[in-house]
Amino acid sequence: MAAVEQDTAVRTGGLTRIFIYGILLIFMLFYMMPLFVMVANSLKPLPEITGGNMMALPQVWTLEPWRQAWSAAQIGVEPTGLKPYFLNSILMVVPAVLISTILGALNGYVLTKWSFRGDKIIFGLLLFSCFIPFQIVLIPMATVLGKIGLAGSIPGLVLVHVVYGIGFSTLYFRNYYSSFPTELVRAAMIDGAGFFRIFWRIMLPVSGPIIVVTVIWQFTNIWNDFLFGASFGGQSQPMTVALNNLVQSSTGVKEYNVHFAGAILAALPTLIVYIVAGRFFVRGLMAGSVKG
Amino acid sequence: MGFLDIRNVTKSYGAVEVLHRVDISVEEGEFLVLVGPSGCGKSTLLNMIAGLEAISSGDIAIKGRVVNGVHPSKRNIAMVFQSYALYPNMTVGQNMTFGLEMHGVPKPERDTALRDVAKLLQIENLLDRKPGQLSGGQRQRVAMGRALVRNPDVFLFDEPLSNLDAKLRVDMRTEIKKLHEKLKTTIVYVTHDQIEAMTLSTRIAVMYQGYVQQLGTPKEIYDTPANVYVATFMGSPAMNVIPARVVVKDAVPHAQIKDAHGVEQTLRFSQPNLVEWNGKDILLGIRPESITDPDGADRNSKNIVPLRNLVGITEPAGADTFVAMELGGKDIVARMRADANAMSGRDFDFAINMEKAVAFDPATEMRIKP
C-alpha cells in the first residue's frame, strides 16, 4: 500500500518532521492554555485562586464550584444557579436548529429541483438576510414579537433564530443540492414519487454531510447568541445571558472558580456537538449514484 | 393510429421554437431511434414523451390516450437515463422496485417482478448491493432492470450507452437488441451515435436543428437519404457528396466529373429521370463502399462504372482499406477489401457501383427522387 503511505506531496526527512511537530506542539499548547486555566481553576477552592498562581494545578481538588455554578449561584436576584437557564437554552436551540435546518433543506430542494419564475430573486433575497446585522432588526423584531404575543418567551426566541437561520441554511442546502443530479429527481418523478416523497426518500438520505454542517453552524450560532437572548428573552433568558449575569454581578466577592465552571458549562454543548456530529461528517455518500 | 403518436408537436422556449412540428407514429413493438447531433432537439422530444417537459403545441398520445399534461408517473412509461440515475442510498433491489412501491404494488408482487427481471438481466447476485459498488456495465443493467420491472407501455432510453467504454458499449448494444427481440417492447431511444441507431432500430428519425430530416427504416435512411444532411450524418466514413453535371448520352443520363488529372470523366446513372437535369449541376452522392477495385465490386450490380484515377493516400484498417482520391475537386473516400492493391501516388482502376449512387438538388440539398 505504498500509495497510502505516500499521500503527502513532499517527502520529509527526520529533522523536518521534528520541526513540524515542534511547531504544531507549540501552537497546540497556546490554544489549549485557556482551556487548561479554566478547568484547573474551576476545580480549586477560591482562596487558592485569589491567593496565588492561576497556572498551577489545584492543591485541593473540589467539585464544589461546579455544583455552585450549576444549581446555587446567584443569577440576578434568585440563587438558582445556571440550571434553569441551561434548560431555557436547550428548549430554544433544539427546535430552532431543527426548524431552520428542515426549512433550509426544503428551500434548497425547491430552489434547485423545482425551479420557478423568479427563483433566483427569492434566493438572492434569502441570501441577503445573512448580511443584515442583528442590531438593525432589534426594534422591528421586538414590535413583531409583541404583536404576535411571543415577546419574552422561548417560542419567541425560537422564531427569531429560525428567521435569522433560514438564510444560511438555505444557502448551504441550495449549493449542496445544485450539484445533486437532476436526473435522479426526474427518475423518481417517473417512478411516481411526489414532491415530499422525493425529498424524503431520495434527497434527504444523501444530505448527511450538509445536514451536519448546517446543524453545527446553527447550533453554535444560536447557542452562543447573546444579543437576541438579552433583548427578547424576558423571563426565559438563555445560558449566555445568565452567564453574563453570573460573571458581571457586582456584589460580594468574585467567585472566579464558580465563574470558570459556569463558562465551561456554557461552552460544553457546542463542544459536544462538534465532537459528536463531526463523526458523522462522512464524505462519499454520493458515490455511485451516477457515473463519476 | 399508432401505439405512440407524436402529432404536430412543437417546443418553444419563449419566442424561440426549438422543435418544429414533429409527426411520428410508432407501432407497438417498434424500436424507434431518434438520432442527431447535440442540440438537435432529440432529448427534448424524449423528455416531452416522458412528461418531463411541457408540450408547446400538438399532441402526444400513448395507446390512443392523449397524455399532454399527464404526470410522468401516470403515462405508464419507464426511462433509462444517461447517468443511470440510480438512487445512491438504496440497494439495487430497492432501486428496481421503488417505482412499484410508489404505485402501491404489494410487496409479494414486487418481489416476484424483481426476481423475474433480475433473472432476465442476470443481476440476481447484485440485488443487495448499493449502486456505488457496481461497475458501469452493472449499473447500466440495473437501470434497465428498473425500467423493465414496471412493465411499461413505452420504454424511453436517453443515450444509455454513452457513459460506457467502447468495448462495453458494443456488448450492451447487442444486449439491448436481444432484449427487444425477446420482449417485443416499444422503445424510443435517443442517441447521437449513428451506428447505434443503425444497429438497434426498426425505424430511425434523423433530427437536425429541430426538424425531423427523415423518418424511415435503417435501410431506407442509408440507401435513400432524403437530403445531403442525412446522407453525410449516417454512415462512417460519411457518404461522398461530389458536385457534378448531368450530361445525356444515348438518352441515358451521366454524371460528368473532373478526375484528379483534370480530365472530364462520365459516370452512367441508373436513375433515368435525371435526363430532366441535362446540362444542370447536381450533387452526386456515393457511399465509400460503392467505390472499390474491379474485383471487389458488387457482382449483383447492373451498373459498375470503371474509373481510372490517381490514388491519394491509403489507410489500411485491418478488414478494409480506405483509399482517398480527388474527384470533382473534392477529396473522396473509397472503402476496399484489405488486399486491394491501390498505391498512393499511382493511377488505379476504380469501380463505382452507380446503382447505389444518389443525386441531390444543389439548391435545396434534397434528394432527386427516381
Contacts between the chains, C-beta under 8 A, distances in Angstrom:
chain1	res1	chain2	res2	distance
A	181	B	83	5.9
A	181	B	85	6.5
A	183	B	81	4.5
A	183	B	82	7.3
A	183	B	83	5.1
A	183	B	85	4.0
A	184	B	85	4.9
A	184	B	87	6.5
A	186	B	50	7.8
A	186	B	52	5.4
A	186	B	72	7.8
A	186	B	79	7.6
A	186	B	81	7.2
A	186	B	85	7.0
A	187	B	79	6.9
A	187	B	81	6.0
A	187	B	85	4.0
A	187	B	87	7.7
A	187	B	146	7.9
A	188	B	87	7.3
A	188	B	98	7.5
A	189	B	52	7.1
A	189	B	71	7.8
A	189	B	72	5.0
A	189	B	73	6.5
A	190	B	50	6.3
A	190	B	51	7.8
A	190	B	52	7.7
A	190	B	72	4.6
A	190	B	73	6.0
A	190	B	77	6.8
A	190	B	78	6.7
A	190	B	79	5.3
A	190	B	99	7.3
A	191	B	73	6.6
A	191	B	98	5.2
A	191	B	99	3.6
A	191	B	102	5.3
A	191	B	146	7.9
A	191	B	150	7.9
A	192	B	73	3.5
A	192	B	74	8.0
A	192	B	99	5.9
A	192	B	102	3.5
A	192	B	103	5.1
A	193	B	73	7.7
A	193	B	98	7.5
A	193	B	102	5.1
A	197	B	102	6.9
A	201	B	87	7.7
A	201	B	98	7.7
A	202	B	87	5.7
A	202	B	89	7.6
A	205	B	88	8.0
A	205	B	89	3.7
A	206	B	88	5.6
A	206	B	89	5.6
A	284	B	132	8.0
A	285	B	88	7.1
A	285	B	89	7.8
A	286	B	88	5.9
A	287	B	88	7.1
A	287	B	132	4.3
A	288	B	86	7.3
A	288	B	88	5.6
A	288	B	130	6.2
A	288	B	131	4.2
A	288	B	132	2.3
A	288	B	133	6.7
A	288	B	134	6.8
A	288	B	139	7.7
A	289	B	85	7.6
A	289	B	86	6.0
A	289	B	87	7.0
A	289	B	88	3.4
A	289	B	131	6.0
A	289	B	132	7.4
A	290	B	83	3.9
A	290	B	84	6.4
A	290	B	85	6.7
A	290	B	86	7.7
A	291	B	83	5.7
A	291	B	84	6.8
A	291	B	136	6.4
A	291	B	139	7.3
A	291	B	163	4.4
